[in-house]
């Protein structure tokens, strides 16, 4: 059985539908060939605003069980911002109303600075993990 392959370039911006891109590739003898690349607002039920767009992206992923998705977004925060002793404790204490509230919380914890993880420094990432 052949799996579909997708790459998702993520954004948490307010107009995420214009900034999130979804590329589909297929495996060829020469490597992976991109067969489509669309902004997330083109997905069924999507829109430009973050809430509508992210719901459509989640729905698309859930409705595509034959696929493998590679997602471009940070999977963690700088250690100094994680006060919980375990991942489960971190999730249990995660009570931010939305992305803006979470970013405000992180900025407050880091005294307005945007600390980077070791991987950010090594790859010369321009922004920290909680930047939009």
Secondary structure, 3 states (H helix, E strand, C coil): CCCEEEEEECCCCCCHHHHCEEEEEEEECCEEEEEEEEEHHHCCCCCCCHHHHHHHHHHHHHCCCCEEEEEECCCCCCHHHCCCCCHHHHHHCCCCCCHHHHHHHHHHHCCCCCCCCHHHHHHCCCCCCCCC
